[in-house]
Amino acid sequence: MEYAGCTCTQAVTAIFLFLLSLPLSASDDRLAVGKTLSPGATLVSDGGAFAMGFFSPSNSSGLYLGIWYNNVPKLTVVWVADQLAPITDHPSSSKLAMADDSSNLVLSDAAGRVLWRTNVTAGGVNSSGVVAVLVNSGNLVLRLPDDTALWQTFEHPSDVFMAGMKLGIDYRSHSGMRIVSWKGAGDPSPGSFSFGVDPERPLQAKIWNGSRVHWRSSMWTGYMVDSNYQKGGSSAIYTAVVYTDDEIYASFTLSAGAPPMHYLMSYSGDLHLQSWSNVSSAWVTNARFPRRDCSLFGYCGSFGYCGNSTGGGVSTCHCLEGFEPASGADWSRGDFSLGCRRKEAARCGDGFAEFPDMKLPDGYALVGNMNAGECAAACRRNCSCVAYAYADLSSSTRRDPTRCLMWGGELLDMEKVNESWGDLGETLYLRMAGAEMIVKYDGKNNKKRALRVLSVSDEFGKEIPAQDLDFPFVEYNEIAAATDNFSEASMIEKGGFGKVYKGVIGGRKVAIKRLSRCSEQGVVEFRNEVLLIAKLQHRNLVRLVGCSIEGDEKLLIYEFMTNKSLDASLFNSERKSTLNWSTRFKIIKGVARGLLYLHQDSRLTVIHRDLKASNILLDTEMNPKISDFGMARIFEDNQQNGITRRVVGTSDVYSFGVLLLEIVSGSRISSTDFIEDFPNLSIYAWNLWNEGKAKNMIDPSIVASCLLDEVMLCIHVGLLCVQENLNDRPLMSYVMLILENGSNSLPAPNRPAYFAQRDIEMEQPRDDTQNSNNTVTLTVMEGR
């Protein structure tokens, strides 16, 4: 909380404020038994960043004990002890001291009344050895002689969330931590608004007004809340979300040289990310939540969402496709609280429509141990399931994070994610009435209808027509005959997507993927795959030779791959010996060529978004073919580094790095073969690299056949690709150059992506920064 000045009427308070403004040349950073802290004196942290003492807010006659920034000219308090009991009588005689008999800090007034205490119970502890230390992060810690923390202000915050704090829930103690606003500008007593982790659905944060939800964040995907930042000089904030069986919390740290920065829960109900500007000598708000009026919780009612108007710029409420305002009269008056209703009732057998780039609604149920196909199937089977999502929660510290989310009943608090915020949206699949579905087929003119359905738009609205596709649509009956009516003998693979059969069509051996009704590939993914593979031609991309659509049947026909997928050999102890080093290096370079083509050399700029060993197919000569384009995205060339500053393909580069490490080690990224201290393969590899022992991770089955220099080069490149900061990751063009020619001057890899990182660009404040078109959201790591 910051103040413009003091207007206290009591002379004694003015004297104390004057004393506070004097230089603090002989201040200590700790308080032990026998020492006291009185008005006019301060504790100053060892690095000089924070001070602790007594202060009086403007328009207040009370004196409070607090912690504030020591190097910021404007008094900015980050923690207050006696919020409910300010010192009002004879403040000069008040003091903070360590109790002789209890290892507690105690604040008392002139009459000896206790106004505040730490309430620590430490049986058997000699209080003479306990000391309170103000550390340079702004945390006041009550420590034992062995440095064990008995109590700390970071676990009892006021209205500020600071670097190093843990904001979250401890399931072991059934306790949670929130920051709580002040009651007013000059009143540090607890106000109405608070911010913290949602105790009922802990993968999101909320602002509460009393007990009522005021605002809700997007789902946590490794970063706490998404933010807009101004352009200018650069610094960074690193945010980690830790989610285990015992606790979930968010914390953040700042890069070296970053200005003072914190989150403030204001008494007006807004959460501000603030940083100090030395140029203007003021706090700059880099982000504010809620961003807009219709971002307030439930503002648009059930099945309504907050988004920009058709003309752009103005934010307002909209109904989801297939819905209409429940009260047109209320909506015309700007009252959206009744939300939207279906135009046609949905039936259990109906399909699902896709709504991309959404802030997912509140009230979700987390369903564990399901892949995308199983998640879709479970919702489809359950008639009470209104919608589902397979969310990107992969930055969680859980080994196998739950990603399947389902909703029953009304959907509340949705928002269309603005492109300038960064890649924060998820795809929501909503059960729709049959008449409202985008795709409907009948037995006539199947090809014509399929072509119309298979038109696709890229991320920036440019349509890619399907009418000129040069692959055939094959009659369902012909496919059924080629597979002996989909017999078990013809089946060569089975998974969450459906089944794969071998057959011969037109004298050519093919693989036929028959998508089941519970397939993870819905209509949109099917459409994506057909169009992209048909448009993209490269020796390291799988070739689609046809497709078929009839009724509920969706079938994809590929060139036949004799050696199946890479994972079938790489992670099979009996078959991995067929992959000697020469073959593995050939696969690595082939996949790199395929990605380079997708990112740079094709007429479309395509991000695969699901690169993994199971999606790399191997032909007779063990040439790799990238497959499964259902999750791919298309970018126009001039949008590769647009307003969102996304470096196109960084998620694919990360996945390629993971694949490199898997190929070298013969182990999956989530393998449990490693020491428990290392949560995944990339961190294990990075630690070995730093210890000079990287060759210890080489698959024993290739030690005899490998060229050590090539293997070490691949490990080095793999670690560069999985670096935490996506701006540090190399482009595929550079990766390809290194793999083909080698290098003796590669940079040392930074730590792998395990905690998310957001870059912050700062601009000196100006009068119109709130509406400036220069504000951008910087990229978020997309680790899988």
C-alpha positions in Angstrom: 0.0 0.0 0.0 1.4 3.4 -0.9 0.9 6.9 0.6 1.1 10.4 -0.6 1.9 11.9 2.8 0.8 12.4 6.4 -2.0 14.7 7.5 -2.0 13.5 11.1 -3.2 16.0 13.6 -1.5 14.7 16.7 1.9 16.3 17.2 3.5 13.2 18.6 2.7 11.2 15.5 4.2 13.9 13.4 7.4 13.6 15.4 7.6 9.9 14.8 7.1 10.4 11.1 9.9 12.8 11.1 12.1 10.3 12.9 11.2 7.7 10.3 12.5 10.0 7.5 15.9 10.3 9.0 18.9 8.3 7.6 19.0 4.7 9.0 22.8 4.4 9.3 23.0 2.1 12.3 20.1 -0.2 11.8 20.3 -3.9 12.6 18.4 -6.7 10.7 17.4 -8.8 13.7 15.8 -8.7 17.1 16.8 -11.1 19.9 15.8 -11.6 23.5 16.7 -8.4 25.4 16.3 -6.1 22.5 13.3 -4.0 21.6 12.1 -2.1 18.6 10.4 1.2 19.4 8.9 4.0 17.3 11.7 5.9 15.5 13.9 2.8 15.2 13.9 0.3 12.4 15.3 -3.1 11.4 16.8 -3.0 7.9 17.5 -6.2 5.9 21.1 -7.2 5.3 20.9 -6.1 1.6 19.1 -2.9 2.4 15.9 -3.7 0.3 13.4 -3.7 3.2 12.9 -2.0 6.5 10.6 -2.8 9.5 9.3 -0.2 12.0 6.4 1.9 13.0 4.4 4.0 10.5 1.2 6.0 10.4 -0.9 6.1 7.1 -2.2 9.3 5.8 -5.5 10.4 7.4 -4.9 8.2 10.4 -4.0 8.9 14.0 -3.0 5.3 14.7 0.5 3.9 14.6 1.2 0.5 13.0 4.1 -1.9 13.0 4.9 -2.9 9.4 7.5 -3.7 6.7 8.1 -1.5 3.7 10.5 -1.1 0.8 13.6 0.7 2.1 15.0 1.9 -1.3 11.7 3.2 -2.7 11.2 7.0 -2.1 7.4 6.6 -1.7 6.5 4.8 1.5 5.1 1.4 0.3 4.1 -1.0 3.1 4.0 -4.7 2.2 3.1 -6.1 5.6 1.3 -4.9 8.7 1.3 -6.7 12.1 -1.4 -4.9 14.2 -4.0 -4.4 11.5 -6.9 -4.7 14.0 -5.2 -2.9 16.9 -3.3 0.3 16.0 -1.4 2.1 18.7 -3.3 5.2 19.7 -2.4 5.9 23.4 1.1 7.1 24.2 2.7 5.6 21.1 6.2 6.6 22.2 6.1 4.0 24.9 5.0 1.1 22.7 7.5 -1.6 21.7 8.1 -4.8 19.9 10.1 -7.3 21.8 11.0 -11.0 22.1 9.2 -12.5 25.0 11.6 -14.0 27.6 9.5 -17.1 28.2 7.9 -18.1 25.0 10.0 -17.5 21.8 7.3 -15.1 20.5 7.4 -11.6 19.2 5.1 -9.4 21.2 3.9 -5.9 20.4 2.6 -4.0 23.4 1.5 -0.4 24.2 2.4 1.9 27.0 0.0 0.2 29.4 1.5 -3.2 28.7 -1.5 -4.5 26.7 -0.6 -7.0 24.0 -1.7 -5.6 20.7 -0.2 -8.4 18.6 1.9 -11.5 18.9 3.2 -14.3 16.7 1.5 -17.1 18.7 4.2 -19.7 18.2 4.2 -22.9 20.3 7.8 -24.3 20.5 7.9 -26.7 23.4 11.3 -27.3 24.9 12.9 -24.4 22.9 15.3 -22.1 24.8 13.9 -18.6 23.9 17.4 -17.1 24.4 18.5 -18.7 21.1 15.5 -17.5 19.1 16.0 -14.5 16.9 13.7 -12.5 14.5 15.5 -11.7 11.2 14.3 -9.4 8.5 15.7 -11.0 5.3 16.3 -9.1 2.1 13.1 -10.6 0.4 11.0 -8.6 2.9 10.2 -11.7 5.0 10.5 -11.4 8.8 11.5 -14.9 10.0 11.5 -16.2 13.6 14.4 -18.6 13.7 15.9 -21.2 15.9 19.7 -21.3 16.3 19.8 -24.1 13.6 18.0 -21.7 11.2 14.7 -23.6 11.5 11.9 -21.2 10.8 9.3 -21.1 13.6 7.2 -18.4 12.0 7.4 -16.0 9.1 5.5 -13.1 7.7 5.4 -14.8 4.2 3.0 -17.3 5.8 0.8 -14.5 7.3 0.6 -11.9 4.5 -1.4 -8.7 4.4 -2.4 -7.2 1.0 0.8 -7.9 -1.0 2.0 -11.1 -2.7 5.8 -10.9 -2.9 8.5 -12.8 -4.7 9.4 -15.9 -2.7 5.9 -16.2 -1.1 3.9 -19.4 -1.5 0.2 -18.6 -2.2 -1.8 -21.7 -2.0 -3.3 -24.6 0.0 -1.7 -27.1 2.3 -3.8 -30.3 2.3 -2.0 -31.7 5.2 -3.0 -28.9 7.6 -6.2 -28.1 5.7 -5.1 -24.5 5.6 -4.9 -21.9 2.8 -3.3 -18.5 2.4 -4.8 -15.4 0.8 -3.8 -11.8 0.6 -6.4 -9.5 1.9 -7.0 -5.9 0.9 -6.9 -2.9 3.3 -10.2 -1.4 4.2 -9.2 1.9 2.6 -6.2 4.1 1.5 -5.4 5.1 5.1 -6.9 2.1 6.9 -4.8 -1.1 7.1 -7.5 -3.1 8.8 -8.7 -6.1 6.7 -11.0 -5.1 3.8 -13.6 -6.9 1.8 -11.4 -8.3 -1.0 -9.1 -11.2 -0.9 -7.0 -13.2 -3.5 -5.9 -16.8 -3.3 -6.2 -20.3 -4.6 -9.7 -21.7 -5.0 -10.0 -24.3 -2.3 -12.8 -26.2 -4.1 -11.1 -26.3 -7.5 -7.4 -25.6 -6.8 -6.1 -25.2 -10.4 -7.3 -21.7 -10.5 -7.2 -18.5 -8.4 -10.0 -16.2 -7.4 -10.7 -12.8 -6.0 -13.4 -12.8 -3.4 -15.6 -9.9 -2.1 -16.4 -11.2 1.3 -17.6 -14.8 0.6 -18.8 -13.9 -3.0 -16.5 -14.6 -6.0 -15.5 -11.3 -7.7 -13.1 -12.6 -10.4 -11.6 -16.0 -11.4 -8.4 -16.6 -13.3 -7.9 -19.0 -16.2 -6.8 -22.5 -15.5 -3.3 -22.7 -14.2 -1.0 -24.1 -16.9 2.3 -23.5 -15.1 1.9 -19.8 -14.5 -0.2 -18.1 -11.9 -2.3 -15.6 -13.8 -1.7 -14.3 -17.3 -0.6 -10.7 -17.7 -0.3 -7.8 -20.1 3.0 -5.8 -20.0 4.2 -2.6 -21.6 7.1 -2.6 -24.0 10.5 -1.1 -23.3 13.5 -2.3 -21.2 13.4 -6.0 -20.3 13.3 -7.9 -17.1 11.7 -11.2 -16.2 9.4 -12.8 -13.7 9.6 -16.5 -13.2 6.4 -18.1 -11.9 6.1 -21.7 -10.7 2.9 -23.7 -9.9 3.6 -26.6 -7.6 0.9 -29.2 -7.4 1.4 -32.4 -5.3 -0.7 -34.6 -3.2 0.2 -32.5 -0.1 -0.1 -29.0 -1.4 -0.7 -26.7 -4.3 0.8 -23.2 -4.5 2.1 -20.5 -6.8 5.2 -18.5 -6.2 7.4 -16.2 -8.3 10.9 -14.9 -8.4 12.5 -12.0 -10.3 15.4 -11.9 -12.6 18.7 -10.2 -11.6 18.4 -6.5 -11.9 14.6 -6.4 -12.1 12.9 -3.5 -10.4 10.9 -4.0 -7.2 7.7 -5.8 -8.1 4.7 -7.3 -6.4 1.0 -8.1 -6.6 -1.3 -5.8 -4.7 -4.9 -6.7 -3.7 -6.4 -3.2 -3.7 -9.4 -2.2 -1.6 -11.3 -1.4 -4.8 -11.3 -5.1 -5.8 -8.5 -5.1 -8.4 -5.4 -7.2 -8.3 -2.4 -5.2 -9.6 1.0 -6.4 -10.7 3.1 -3.4 -9.9 6.7 -2.5 -10.6 8.7 0.5 -9.5 9.8 3.1 -12.1 12.9 5.1 -11.2 12.2 7.5 -14.1 8.8 8.6 -12.8 9.4 7.7 -9.2 6.1 5.9 -9.1 4.6 2.5 -9.1 3.6 1.3 -12.6 0.7 -1.1 -13.0 1.8 -3.7 -15.5 -1.3 -5.8 -15.3 -4.7 -5.5 -13.6 -7.4 -8.2 -12.9 -10.2 -8.1 -13.8 -9.2 -6.6 -17.2 -12.6 -5.5 -18.2 -16.1 -5.2 -16.8 -17.4 -8.4 -18.5 -14.4 -10.3 -16.9 -16.2 -10.0 -13.5 -17.3 -13.4 -12.3 -20.5 -14.6 -14.0 -21.1 -11.2 -15.6 -22.4 -12.8 -18.8 -24.6 -15.4 -17.1 -24.9 -19.0 -17.9 -23.7 -20.1 -21.4 -22.6 -16.5 -22.1 -19.1 -15.4 -22.5 -17.1 -12.1 -22.5 -15.5 -11.1 -25.7 -14.9 -8.2 -28.1 -17.7 -6.8 -30.1 -17.9 -7.4 -33.8 -16.3 -4.1 -34.6 -13.5 -4.9 -32.2 -12.2 -3.0 -29.2 -15.3 -2.9 -27.0 -15.8 -5.8 -24.7 -19.3 -7.2 -24.2 -21.2 -10.4 -23.6 -22.1 -12.9 -26.3 -24.0 -16.2 -26.3 -22.3 -19.4 -27.4 -23.1 -20.7 -30.9 -26.5 -22.5 -30.6 -27.7 -20.3 -27.8 -29.6 -17.0 -27.6 -30.2 -14.4 -24.8 -32.6 -15.7 -22.1 -34.1 -12.2 -22.0 -33.6 -10.1 -25.1 -35.0 -7.1 -23.3 -32.5 -7.4 -20.4 -29.6 -7.8 -22.8 -30.6 -4.7 -24.7 -30.4 -2.8 -21.4 -27.0 -4.2 -20.7 -28.2 -6.6 -18.0 -26.7 -10.0 -19.0 -27.2 -11.8 -15.6 -29.8 -14.2 -16.9 -27.4 -15.5 -19.5 -28.3 -17.6 -22.5 -30.6 -20.5 -23.4 -30.4 -23.2 -26.0 -32.1 -22.6 -29.3 -32.8 -26.3 -29.5 -32.7 -28.9 -26.7 -29.7 -31.2 -26.8 -30.2 -34.9 -26.7 -27.8 -37.5 -25.2 -26.9 -38.9 -28.6 -26.0 -35.5 -30.1 -22.4 -34.5 -30.9 -20.1 -31.9 -29.6 -19.1 -28.5 -31.1 -15.7 -27.0 -30.6 -15.1 -23.6 -29.1 -11.4 -22.8 -29.2 -9.4 -20.1 -27.3 -11.7 -20.0 -24.3 -11.2 -19.3 -20.7 -12.8 -22.5 -19.5 -15.9 -22.2 -17.3 -16.0 -22.6 -13.5 -17.4 -25.6 -11.8 -15.3 -28.3 -13.5 -14.8 -31.8 -12.3 -11.2 -33.2 -12.7 -11.3 -36.8 -14.0 -8.0 -38.7 -13.7 -6.2 -41.4 -15.7 -7.7 -40.6 -19.1 -6.2 -39.7 -22.4 -8.0 -37.3 -24.7 -10.0 -40.0 -26.4 -11.2 -41.5 -23.2 -12.1 -38.1 -21.8 -14.3 -37.4 -24.9 -15.9 -40.9 -24.7 -16.6 -40.6 -21.0 -18.5 -37.3 -21.5 -20.3 -38.6 -24.5 -21.5 -41.7 -22.6 -22.7 -39.6 -19.6 -25.9 -37.8 -20.6 -25.5 -35.3 -17.7 -22.1 -34.2 -19.1 -22.7 -30.9 -20.8 -19.1 -30.2 -21.9 -15.5 -31.4 -21.6 -12.0 -30.1 -22.2 -8.6 -31.8 -22.4 -6.7 -29.0 -20.9 -2.9 -28.2 -21.1 -2.1 -28.7 -17.5 1.3 -30.1 -18.3 3.4 -27.6 -16.3 2.1 -29.2 -13.1 4.7 -30.9 -11.0 2.7 -34.1 -10.8 4.2 -36.9 -12.8 1.0 -37.7 -14.7 -1.1 -34.5 -14.4 -4.9 -34.9 -14.8 -6.0 -33.1 -17.9 -9.6 -34.2 -18.4 -12.2 -31.7 -17.3 -16.0 -32.1 -17.4 -19.0 -30.0 -16.7 -22.6 -30.7 -15.8 -25.4 -28.2 -15.7 -24.9 -24.5 -16.6 -21.6 -23.2 -17.8 -20.6 -20.0 -16.0 -17.8 -17.4 -16.3 -16.4 -17.9 -19.8 -14.3 -15.5 -21.8 -12.9 -15.5 -25.3 -9.2 -15.2 -24.9 -7.8 -12.1 -26.6 -4.9 -12.9 -29.0 -2.7 -10.2 -27.4 -2.8 -12.0 -24.0 -0.7 -14.9 -25.3 -1.5 -18.6 -25.7 -3.8 -18.9 -22.7 -7.0 -20.3 -24.2 -8.2 -23.8 -24.2 -10.7 -25.6 -26.4 -14.1 -26.3 -24.9 -16.3 -29.1 -26.4 -19.9 -28.5 -25.8 -22.8 -30.9 -26.3 -25.0 -29.5 -29.1 -28.4 -30.2 -30.6 -28.1 -32.1 -33.9 -29.5 -29.3 -35.9 -26.8 -26.9 -34.6 -23.9 -29.2 -35.3 -21.5 -27.9 -37.9 -21.2 -31.2 -39.6 -24.2 -33.2 -41.0 -24.0 -36.0 -43.5 -26.4 -38.0 -45.6 -26.0 -40.7 -48.2 -26.2 -38.4 -51.2 -23.5 -36.2 -52.5 -21.2 -37.4 -49.7 -18.1 -36.0 -51.4 -19.6 -32.6 -51.9 -20.7 -32.4 -48.3 -17.4 -33.6 -47.1 -15.6 -31.0 -49.1 -17.8 -28.3 -47.6 -17.2 -29.6 -44.1 -13.5 -29.9 -44.6 -12.9 -26.2 -45.3 -10.6 -24.9 -42.5 -9.5 -21.5 -41.3 -6.1 -20.7 -39.9 -5.6 -18.8 -36.7 -5.9 -15.5 -38.4 -9.1 -16.1 -40.3 -7.8 -16.9 -43.8 -9.7 -19.8 -45.2 -8.0 -22.7 -46.9 -10.6 -24.2 -49.2 -10.9 -28.0 -49.6 -12.4 -28.0 -53.1 -9.0 -28.3 -54.7 -7.6 -31.1 -52.7 -6.0 -33.8 -54.9 -6.6 -36.9 -52.8 -9.6 -39.2 -53.3 -12.6 -39.7 -51.1 -13.0 -43.5 -51.0 -16.3 -45.2 -50.7 -16.9 -46.8 -47.3 -17.9 -50.1 -48.9 -14.5 -50.3 -50.7 -12.7 -49.8 -47.4 -14.8 -52.4 -45.7 -14.0 -54.9 -48.4 -10.3 -54.1 -48.3 -10.2 -54.9 -44.5 -12.4 -58.0 -44.7 -15.2 -55.9 -43.0 -12.7 -54.6 -40.4 -11.8 -58.1 -39.2 -9.6 -58.8 -36.2 -7.1 -60.4 -38.5 -6.7 -57.1 -40.5 -6.2 -55.0 -37.4 -2.6 -53.9 -36.7 -3.0 -51.3 -33.9 -5.6 -50.2 -31.4 -5.6 -47.0 -29.3 -7.8 -44.3 -27.8 -8.4 -42.9 -31.3 -9.9 -46.2 -32.6 -8.3 -49.0 -34.6 -5.8 -49.2 -37.5 -6.3 -51.9 -40.2 -4.1 -53.0 -43.1 -5.6 -53.5 -46.5 -5.1 -53.1 -50.2 -6.9 -50.4 -52.2 -6.3 -49.9 -55.9 -3.5 -52.4 -55.7 -1.7 -50.4 -53.0 -1.0 -51.6 -49.5 -2.5 -49.0 -47.0 -3.1 -48.4 -43.3 -6.7 -47.4 -42.5 -7.4 -45.5 -39.3 -11.0 -46.0 -38.3 -11.9 -43.4 -35.7 -14.2 -44.7 -33.0 -17.1 -42.6 -31.6 -15.0 -42.2 -28.5 -12.1 -41.0 -30.5 -9.8 -38.2 -29.3 -10.1 -37.0 -32.9 -13.4 -35.2 -33.3 -14.7 -33.5 -36.5 -12.3 -30.6 -36.2 -9.2 -32.7 -35.7 -10.3 -35.0 -38.5 -10.7 -32.0 -40.7 -7.3 -30.6 -39.7 -5.5 -33.8 -40.5 -7.1 -34.3 -43.9 -6.4 -30.8 -45.1 -2.9 -30.4 -43.7 -1.5 -33.7 -44.8 -3.1 -33.2 -48.2 -1.6 -29.8 -48.6 1.9 -30.7 -47.2 4.2 -33.0 -49.1 7.6 -34.0 -47.7 9.5 -37.2 -47.5 9.5 -37.0 -43.7 5.7 -36.4 -43.3 3.3 -39.3 -43.5 1.3 -39.3 -46.8 -2.5 -39.4 -46.7 -3.8 -41.2 -49.7 -7.6 -40.9 -49.0 -10.4 -40.6 -46.6 -14.0 -41.6 -46.1 -17.0 -40.0 -44.4 -20.2 -41.9 -44.1 -22.7 -41.4 -41.3 -20.8 -41.5 -38.0 -17.8 -43.2 -39.7 -14.6 -41.2 -40.2 -11.7 -43.0 -41.8 -8.2 -41.9 -42.8 -6.1 -43.9 -45.3 -2.3 -43.6 -45.1 0.6 -45.1 -46.9 1.5 -48.3 -45.1 4.5 -48.1 -42.7 6.1 -51.5 -42.3 8.0 -50.7 -39.1 5.1 -49.1 -37.2 5.7 -46.2 -34.8 9.1 -45.3 -33.2 7.8 -45.9 -29.7 7.0 -49.5 -30.5 10.7 -50.2 -31.0 12.4 -47.6 -28.8 10.7 -48.4 -25.6 10.4 -52.1 -26.1 13.3 -54.0 -24.5 13.2 -56.8 -27.0 13.0 -54.6 -30.1 15.1 -51.6 -29.3 18.2 -53.5 -30.3 17.0 -53.1 -34.0 17.6 -49.4 -33.5 21.4 -49.0 -33.6 23.0 -45.6 -33.3 23.2 -45.0 -37.0 19.5 -45.7 -37.4 18.6 -43.5 -34.5 20.7 -40.6 -35.8 19.0 -41.0 -39.2 15.6 -40.8 -37.5 16.7 -37.7 -35.5 17.8 -35.9 -38.6 14.7 -37.0 -40.6 12.3 -35.7 -37.9 14.3 -32.4 -37.8 13.9 -32.0 -41.6 10.2 -32.6 -41.3 9.8 -30.0 -38.6 11.9 -27.5 -40.6 9.6 -28.0 -43.5 6.5 -27.4 -41.4 7.9 -24.3 -39.7 9.7 -22.6 -42.5 9.8 -24.3 -46.0 6.2 -25.2 -46.7 3.6 -22.8 -48.1 1.8 -22.9 -44.8 3.6 -22.3 -41.5 2.4 -25.3 -39.4 3.0 -26.0 -35.7 2.4 -29.7 -35.1 1.8 -29.4 -31.3 1.8 -33.2 -30.6 5.2 -34.4 -31.6 6.2 -37.5 -29.8 7.6 -41.0 -30.4 4.2 -42.6 -31.0 3.6 -40.1 -33.8 6.8 -40.9 -35.7 6.2 -43.7 -38.2 9.0 -45.8 -39.7 8.9 -47.1 -43.3 10.7 -50.2 -44.6 14.1 -48.4 -44.6 13.5 -46.9 -41.2 12.9 -43.4 -42.6 10.8 -41.4 -40.1 7.5 -39.9 -41.1 5.8 -37.3 -38.8 2.1 -38.2 -38.4 -1.1 -37.2 -36.5 -1.8 -33.6 -37.4 -5.2 -33.4 -35.6 -3.8 -30.9 -33.1 -1.8 -28.8 -35.6 -2.2 -25.0 -36.0 -1.5 -22.9 -39.0 0.1 -19.4 -39.0 0.5 -16.9 -41.8 4.1 -16.0 -42.5 3.6 -12.3 -41.5 2.1 -13.4 -38.1 5.0 -15.5 -36.9 6.2 -12.8 -34.6 3.2 -10.5 -34.3 1.8 -8.7 -31.4 1.9 -11.8 -29.1 5.7 -12.1 -29.7 5.3 -15.8 -30.0 8.2 -17.5 -31.6 6.4 -19.9 -33.9 7.3 -23.5 -33.2 8.9 -23.2 -29.8 6.5 -25.9 -28.5 7.6 -28.2 -31.3 11.3 -27.4 -30.6 10.7 -28.4 -27.0 9.0 -31.6 -28.0 11.9 -32.3 -30.5 14.4 -31.9 -27.6 12.4 -34.4 -25.5 12.4 -36.8 -28.4 16.2 -36.4 -28.9 16.8 -37.3 -25.2 14.4 -40.2 -25.4 16.1 -41.6 -28.5 19.6 -41.3 -27.0 18.5 -42.8 -23.6 15.9 -45.3 -24.8 13.6 -44.1 -22.0 10.4 -42.1 -21.9 10.4 -38.5 -20.7 8.3 -39.6 -17.7 10.3 -42.8 -17.0 10.6 -43.9 -13.4 14.1 -45.4 -14.1 15.8 -42.3 -12.7 16.6 -41.2 -9.3 13.6 -39.8 -7.4 15.3 -36.5 -7.1 14.8 -35.9 -10.8 11.1 -35.6 -11.8 11.7 -36.3 -15.5 14.3 -37.3 -18.1 15.2 -33.7 -19.2 16.1 -32.6 -15.7 18.1 -35.8 -15.1 20.0 -35.2 -18.4 20.7 -31.6 -17.5 22.1 -32.5 -14.1 24.3 -35.2 -15.7 25.5 -32.6 -18.2 26.5 -30.1 -15.5 28.4 -32.8 -13.7 30.2 -33.8 -16.9 28.6 -37.3 -16.8 26.1 -36.9 -19.7 27.4 -40.1 -21.4 25.9 -42.0 -18.4 22.4 -41.5 -19.9 23.2 -43.3 -23.2 21.1 -46.4 -23.9 23.3 -49.4 -23.1 22.0 -51.1 -26.2 23.8 -48.6 -28.5 27.0 -48.0 -26.5 28.9 -50.4 -28.8 27.6 -49.0 -32.0 27.5 -45.2 -31.3 29.9 -42.5 -32.2 30.3 -40.7 -28.9 30.8 -37.2 -30.5 27.5 -37.5 -32.3 25.6 -38.8 -29.3 27.0 -36.0 -27.1 26.1 -33.4 -29.8 22.5 -34.8 -29.8 22.3 -34.6 -26.0 23.6 -31.0 -26.1 21.1 -30.0 -28.8 18.3 -31.8 -27.0 19.0 -29.8 -23.8 19.1 -26.5 -25.8 15.7 -27.4 -27.2 14.0 -28.0 -23.8 15.4 -24.9 -22.0 12.9 -23.1 -19.7 13.1 -19.8 -21.5 11.5 -20.3 -24.9 13.5 -17.4 -26.3 16.7 -19.4 -25.6 15.5 -22.4 -27.7 17.0 -22.6 -31.1 15.1 -22.5 -34.4 14.8 -25.7 -36.3 16.9 -24.2 -39.1 19.8 -23.9 -36.6 19.1 -27.3 -35.1 19.3 -28.9 -38.6 22.5 -27.0 -39.4 24.2 -28.3 -36.2 23.0 -31.9 -36.7 24.3 -32.0 -40.3 27.6 -30.2 -39.7 28.4 -30.4 -36.0 29.7 -27.5 -33.8 32.3 -26.9 -31.2 30.9 -23.6 -30.0 27.3 -24.4 -28.8 26.1 -22.3 -25.8 25.8 -24.1 -22.5 22.2 -25.2 -21.9 20.1 -23.4 -19.2 17.8 -25.4 -17.0 15.0 -27.3 -18.7 11.4 -26.3 -18.7 9.9 -27.5 -15.5 8.7 -24.3 -14.1 7.0 -21.8 -16.4 8.6 -18.5 -17.3 7.0 -15.3 -18.5 9.1 -12.4 -19.9 8.1 -9.0 -18.9 8.8 -5.9 -21.0 8.5 -2.7 -19.2 7.8 0.8 -20.6 8.1 4.0 -18.7 4.6 5.1 -17.7 2.7 7.6 -19.7 -0.7 9.1 -19.4 -2.3 6.8 -22.0 -0.7 3.5 -21.1 -3.9 1.9 -20.2 -5.2 2.1 -23.8 -1.9 1.9 -25.5 -1.7 -0.3 -28.5 1.9 -1.1 -27.5 0.9 -3.3 -24.7 1.7 -6.9 -25.4 1.6 -10.3 -23.7 4.8 -12.2 -23.9 5.1 -15.9 -24.6 4.5 -18.7 -22.2 6.4 -21.9 -22.4 4.4 -24.7 -23.8 6.2 -27.7 -22.3 4.4 -31.0 -22.4 
